[in-house]
């Protein structure tokens, strides 16, 4: 069959990855011991189903603009290594539940990859809406039959029968497709560009510091945004509670990273179609290690987390910061995943951020505050250091 219909193997394999089961029960996560983790494939969690693809229609053709990136996404889903394995490995190390989503993003160059969306700017760039659309377009593309050319010695009746056979085969293979939380997590990671921590690159405003009196650590991750009307610097500012001994270890790690790479990831809780930012992950990667060997450096609940923007002059930031977004912790974010918001990326743009923005002076040592988050004890941060 594969000789005549090579696309069937692709559809069938992706169908298994998208999900063709009828059950939506979510069992407890199983965490393998170290020996199992190094000798076996990662366990696959059964995640909550958001919607089925039963009533999704095929595109008129695979040349439809909405099929963009679907082929790349299919390749990503089939990967046993790379970012896909990293996410699954860290999920198990963190013992995340099936209703939690881990988003790390990949290390793509923003100047050459138009597909990627900066993870630290997800409230501004429609990452959620694009991920939602991608999971739906993925199913619609799989339901779309490739165009068949009429054979030179094939009569019209034979040609039409071949088209009908193709359509029936696709319908059979895709009838139970569904999108669960795992697929939403896949789409978010596939589209997102990761957040690299480079505290020694002070030119853009990267910074890490600690106030021993309040036991608050301040971490600033900044990047230059290249625009035709003038470049700007955007920075993610986090402050969180941490005890002095643990703070010293983390400061040493971040400031003396050498070849070790530190990055940020976000852990979201899923509640009735919406995501809520639950924790921020700091993880480290050794360039000589394999995907899946990444280690957790710290798991924190920020007391404050803000996205700021600065103007640039002569390659350096200048003036006061403009507050672009104040991240709510453990509160539902204003985007509902599912079929209802399919194709509504434009109308979602202003959901996160109100039209008014605040301009204020902010230096690293001034940020922090004295609010204690009772939802995560200090020792939870230290346990991973």
C-alpha positions as CSV (number, residue, x, y, z in Angstrom):
1,X,0.0,0.0,0.0
2,X,2.8,2.4,0.8
3,X,4.2,2.1,-2.7
4,X,0.9,3.6,-4.1
5,X,0.0,5.9,-1.2
6,X,3.2,7.0,0.6
7,X,1.3,9.7,2.3
8,X,-0.7,7.1,4.3
9,X,2.3,6.2,6.4
10,X,2.8,9.8,7.3
11,X,-0.9,10.3,8.1
12,X,-1.0,7.1,10.2
13,X,2.1,7.9,12.1
14,X,1.0,11.5,12.9
15,X,-2.5,10.2,13.7
16,X,-1.0,8.1,16.5
17,X,0.9,11.1,17.8
18,X,-2.1,13.5,17.6
19,X,-4.2,10.9,19.4
20,X,-6.8,8.5,18.1
21,X,-8.0,7.1,21.4
22,X,-11.4,7.4,22.9
23,X,-10.4,7.8,26.6
24,X,-9.6,11.1,28.2
25,X,-8.9,9.9,31.7
26,X,-5.6,11.3,33.1
27,X,-3.7,8.8,35.3
28,X,-1.0,9.8,37.7
29,X,2.4,10.6,36.2
30,X,4.8,7.8,36.5
31,X,8.4,8.8,37.3
32,X,11.0,6.1,36.3
33,X,14.1,5.6,38.4
34,X,17.5,6.7,37.0
35,X,18.2,3.2,35.5
36,X,14.9,3.2,33.7
37,X,15.3,6.8,32.4
38,X,18.6,5.9,30.7
39,X,17.6,2.6,29.2
40,X,14.0,3.1,28.1
41,X,11.9,5.5,26.2
42,X,10.2,8.3,28.2
43,X,6.8,7.4,29.5
44,X,3.9,9.0,27.6
45,X,1.3,10.7,29.8
46,X,-2.3,10.5,28.9
47,X,-3.5,14.1,28.9
48,X,-6.9,15.8,29.0
49,X,-8.6,16.0,25.6
50,X,-9.6,19.6,24.7
51,X,-11.5,18.8,21.5
52,X,-11.8,16.2,18.8
53,X,-11.2,16.6,15.1
54,X,-14.3,14.8,14.0
55,X,-16.1,17.8,12.6
56,X,-13.0,19.7,11.3
57,X,-13.0,20.0,7.6
58,X,-10.1,19.5,5.2
59,X,-8.5,22.4,3.4
60,X,-9.3,22.9,-0.3
61,X,-5.7,22.1,-1.0
62,X,-2.4,21.7,0.8
63,X,-1.3,25.0,-0.7
64,X,-3.6,26.8,1.7
65,X,-1.6,29.5,3.7
66,X,-2.9,28.0,6.9
67,X,-0.9,24.9,6.3
68,X,2.3,26.9,6.9
69,X,4.7,25.2,9.4
70,X,2.4,22.1,9.7
71,X,4.9,19.9,7.9
72,X,7.7,21.1,10.2
73,X,5.4,20.6,13.2
74,X,4.8,17.0,12.1
75,X,8.5,16.4,12.0
76,X,8.9,17.9,15.5
77,X,6.2,15.5,16.8
78,X,8.1,12.5,15.4
79,X,11.4,13.5,17.0
80,X,12.8,11.3,19.7
81,X,15.5,13.8,20.6
82,X,16.0,17.5,20.6
83,X,13.6,19.9,22.3
84,X,10.9,17.3,22.4
85,X,12.9,15.0,24.5
86,X,14.2,17.8,26.7
87,X,10.6,18.9,27.6
88,X,9.6,15.3,28.4
89,X,12.7,14.7,30.5
90,X,12.3,17.9,32.5
91,X,8.6,17.1,33.0
92,X,9.5,13.9,34.7
93,X,12.3,15.4,36.8
94,X,9.8,18.1,38.0
95,X,7.1,15.5,38.5
96,X,4.6,17.7,36.7
97,X,0.9,16.5,36.7
98,X,-0.9,15.8,33.4
99,X,-2.8,19.2,33.8
100,X,0.5,21.2,33.9
101,X,2.2,22.5,30.8
102,X,6.0,23.1,30.5
103,X,7.1,25.6,27.9
104,X,10.8,26.1,27.2
105,X,11.0,27.1,23.5
106,X,13.9,26.4,21.1
107,X,17.1,28.3,20.5
108,X,16.2,29.8,17.1
109,X,17.6,33.0,15.8
110,X,14.9,35.6,15.7
111,X,16.5,37.3,12.7
112,X,16.3,34.2,10.5
113,X,13.2,32.3,11.8
114,X,9.9,34.1,11.2
115,X,8.1,31.2,12.8
116,X,9.3,31.7,16.3
117,X,7.7,33.8,19.0
118,X,9.7,35.1,21.9
119,X,8.6,33.2,25.0
120,X,9.3,36.1,27.4
121,X,6.9,38.2,25.2
122,X,4.1,35.7,25.0
123,X,1.4,38.2,26.2
124,X,2.3,40.5,23.3
125,X,2.9,38.2,20.3
126,X,-0.1,35.9,20.2
127,X,1.9,32.8,21.0
128,X,-1.2,31.1,22.6
129,X,-3.5,31.9,19.7
130,X,-0.9,30.7,17.1
131,X,-0.3,27.5,19.0
132,X,-4.1,26.9,19.2
133,X,-4.5,27.5,15.5
134,X,-1.5,25.2,14.7
135,X,-2.9,22.2,16.5
136,X,-6.2,22.6,14.5
137,X,-4.5,23.3,11.2
138,X,-2.4,20.2,11.8
139,X,-5.5,18.0,11.8
140,X,-7.1,19.8,8.9
141,X,-3.9,19.3,6.9
142,X,-3.8,15.6,7.6
143,X,-7.4,15.4,6.4
144,X,-6.5,17.2,3.2
145,X,-5.7,14.7,0.4
146,X,-2.6,15.5,-1.7
147,X,-3.5,16.3,-5.3
148,X,-3.4,13.2,-7.6
149,X,-2.3,13.5,-11.2
150,X,-4.1,11.4,-13.8
151,X,-1.9,8.7,-15.2
152,X,-1.1,8.7,-18.9
153,X,-2.6,5.3,-19.5
154,X,-5.4,5.7,-16.8
155,X,-8.9,6.3,-18.0
156,X,-11.2,8.8,-16.2
157,X,-13.2,6.2,-14.3
158,X,-10.0,4.7,-12.9
159,X,-8.6,8.1,-12.0
160,X,-11.8,9.1,-10.1
161,X,-11.9,5.7,-8.3
162,X,-8.3,6.3,-7.2
163,X,-9.3,9.7,-5.8
164,X,-12.2,8.2,-4.0
165,X,-10.1,5.5,-2.5
166,X,-7.6,8.1,-1.3
167,X,-10.3,10.2,0.4
168,X,-11.9,7.2,2.1
169,X,-8.5,6.0,3.4
170,X,-7.8,9.5,4.9
171,X,-11.2,9.7,6.4
172,X,-10.8,6.3,8.1
173,X,-7.3,7.1,9.4
174,X,-8.3,10.6,10.8
175,X,-11.8,10.0,12.2
176,X,-10.6,9.7,15.8
177,X,-8.1,12.5,15.9
178,X,-8.1,14.7,18.9
179,X,-6.1,17.5,20.5
180,X,-5.1,17.0,24.1
181,X,-3.0,19.1,26.5
182,X,0.2,17.3,25.3
183,X,-0.4,18.6,21.8
184,X,-1.0,22.2,23.0
185,X,2.3,21.9,24.9
186,X,4.0,20.6,21.8
187,X,2.7,23.5,19.7
188,X,3.8,26.1,22.3
189,X,7.3,24.7,22.5
190,X,7.6,24.4,18.7
191,X,6.6,28.0,18.1
192,X,8.3,29.6,21.1
193,X,11.9,31.0,21.2
194,X,13.6,30.2,24.4
195,X,14.8,32.7,27.1
196,X,18.6,32.5,27.6
197,X,20.1,33.9,30.8
198,X,23.3,35.8,30.2
199,X,23.8,37.9,33.3
200,X,27.4,38.9,32.3
201,X,26.1,40.6,29.2
202,X,25.4,43.9,31.0
203,X,25.2,46.1,27.9
204,X,21.6,45.3,27.3
205,X,20.8,45.4,31.0
206,X,21.1,41.8,32.0
207,X,21.5,41.5,35.8
208,X,21.4,39.2,38.8
209,X,21.6,40.4,42.4
210,X,20.6,39.7,45.9
211,X,19.3,41.7,48.8
212,X,20.3,39.8,52.0
213,X,18.1,41.9,54.2
214,X,14.9,41.1,52.4
215,X,16.2,37.7,51.0
216,X,15.0,38.8,47.6
217,X,16.9,37.9,44.4
218,X,16.5,40.0,41.3
219,X,17.0,38.5,37.8
220,X,16.8,40.6,34.6
221,X,17.0,38.9,31.2
222,X,17.2,41.4,28.4
223,X,17.4,41.3,24.6
224,X,17.6,43.8,21.8
225,X,14.6,44.0,19.4
226,X,15.6,45.1,15.9
227,X,13.0,47.3,14.3
228,X,12.9,49.5,11.2
229,X,11.8,52.6,13.2
230,X,14.4,52.2,15.9
231,X,15.8,49.4,18.1
232,X,14.6,48.8,21.6
233,X,15.6,46.6,24.6
234,X,13.0,44.5,26.2
235,X,13.7,42.9,29.6
236,X,12.0,40.3,31.8
237,X,12.4,41.3,35.4
238,X,11.8,38.7,38.1
239,X,12.2,38.9,41.9
240,X,11.8,36.0,44.2
241,X,12.4,34.9,47.8
242,X,15.5,32.7,48.4
243,X,17.6,31.9,51.5
244,X,21.2,33.2,51.6
245,X,23.0,29.9,51.2
246,X,20.9,28.9,48.2
247,X,21.2,32.4,46.8
248,X,25.0,32.2,46.9
249,X,25.0,29.0,45.0
250,X,22.7,30.3,42.3
251,X,24.6,33.6,41.9
252,X,27.8,31.6,41.5
253,X,26.2,29.3,38.9
254,X,24.8,32.2,36.8
255,X,27.8,34.4,37.0
256,X,30.3,31.7,36.3
257,X,28.4,29.7,33.7
258,X,31.3,29.3,31.3
259,X,30.2,26.7,28.8
260,X,27.1,25.8,30.7
261,X,23.9,27.5,29.4
262,X,21.1,28.6,31.7
263,X,17.6,29.3,30.5
264,X,14.2,30.1,31.7
265,X,11.0,28.0,31.2
266,X,7.4,28.5,32.3
267,X,5.1,26.1,34.0
268,X,1.4,26.7,33.5
269,X,-1.6,25.1,35.1
270,X,-4.6,24.3,32.8
271,X,-8.0,25.2,34.1
272,X,-11.2,24.9,32.1
273,X,-9.6,25.9,28.8
274,X,-7.3,28.6,30.2
275,X,-3.7,28.6,31.3
276,X,-2.4,30.2,34.6
277,X,1.4,30.9,35.1
278,X,2.3,28.8,38.1
279,X,6.1,28.7,38.4
280,X,9.3,29.8,36.6
281,X,12.0,27.2,35.9
282,X,15.7,27.9,35.7
283,X,17.5,25.0,34.0
284,X,21.0,24.3,32.8
285,X,22.3,22.7,29.6
286,X,25.8,21.4,29.0
287,X,26.8,21.7,25.3
288,X,28.5,18.2,25.5
289,X,25.4,16.5,26.9
290,X,22.5,15.0,25.0
291,X,18.9,16.3,24.9
292,X,17.1,15.1,28.0
293,X,20.2,15.5,30.2
294,X,19.3,19.1,31.2
295,X,19.2,19.7,34.9
296,X,16.9,21.8,37.1
297,X,18.8,24.7,38.7
298,X,15.9,26.4,40.5
299,X,12.1,26.3,40.6
300,X,10.5,29.5,41.7
301,X,7.3,31.4,42.2
302,X,8.1,35.0,41.4
303,X,6.9,37.7,43.7
304,X,7.0,40.2,40.9
305,X,7.5,39.5,37.1
306,X,7.3,42.3,34.6
307,X,8.1,42.8,30.9
308,X,9.8,46.2,30.4
309,X,10.9,48.2,27.3
310,X,13.7,50.8,26.9
311,X,14.6,53.0,24.0
312,X,18.2,52.7,22.6
313,X,20.8,55.3,21.7
314,X,24.2,54.4,20.4
315,X,23.7,50.7,21.1
316,X,22.8,51.2,24.8
317,X,19.4,51.6,26.6
318,X,18.4,55.0,27.6
319,X,15.6,56.8,29.4
320,X,12.9,55.4,31.6
321,X,11.3,51.9,31.2
322,X,7.9,51.4,29.8
323,X,5.9,48.7,31.5
324,X,4.6,46.4,28.7
325,X,3.1,43.7,30.9
326,X,2.8,42.8,34.6
327,X,2.6,39.0,34.8
328,X,-0.1,37.7,37.1
329,X,0.9,34.5,39.0
330,X,-1.7,31.8,39.5
331,X,-4.3,33.7,37.7
332,X,-6.1,32.7,34.5
333,X,-4.6,34.3,31.4
334,X,-7.1,35.8,28.9
335,X,-7.0,33.2,26.1
336,X,-9.3,30.1,25.9
337,X,-7.8,27.2,24.0
338,X,-10.2,25.3,21.8
339,X,-12.2,25.5,18.6
340,X,-14.1,28.6,19.7
341,X,-11.1,30.8,19.2
342,X,-9.7,29.2,16.0
343,X,-8.6,31.8,13.5
344,X,-9.1,34.8,15.9
345,X,-5.5,35.8,16.4
346,X,-6.1,39.4,15.4
347,X,-8.9,39.9,17.9
348,X,-6.8,38.3,20.6
349,X,-3.9,40.8,20.3
350,X,-5.3,43.3,22.9
351,X,-6.7,40.7,25.3
352,X,-3.5,40.6,27.4
353,X,-2.5,44.2,27.5
354,X,-4.6,47.3,28.0
355,X,-4.1,50.3,25.8
356,X,-2.6,52.3,28.6
357,X,1.0,51.7,29.6
358,X,3.0,53.1,32.5
359,X,6.4,54.8,32.3
360,X,8.6,54.8,35.4
361,X,12.1,54.7,36.6
362,X,13.4,51.2,37.5
363,X,16.9,50.2,38.5
364,X,17.6,46.6,39.4
365,X,18.3,47.3,43.1
366,X,15.0,49.1,43.5
367,X,12.8,46.2,42.4
368,X,11.9,43.3,44.6
369,X,9.4,44.1,47.3
370,X,8.6,42.4,50.6
371,X,5.6,40.3,49.6
372,X,6.0,36.6,50.7
373,X,4.3,34.1,48.4
374,X,2.8,31.4,50.7
375,X,2.2,29.0,47.8
376,X,5.8,28.0,47.5
377,X,8.0,27.7,50.6
378,X,11.6,28.9,50.4
379,X,12.9,25.3,50.7
380,X,11.2,24.4,47.5
381,X,13.5,26.8,45.7
382,X,16.6,25.4,47.4
383,X,15.7,21.8,46.8
384,X,16.9,22.2,43.2
385,X,20.0,24.1,43.8
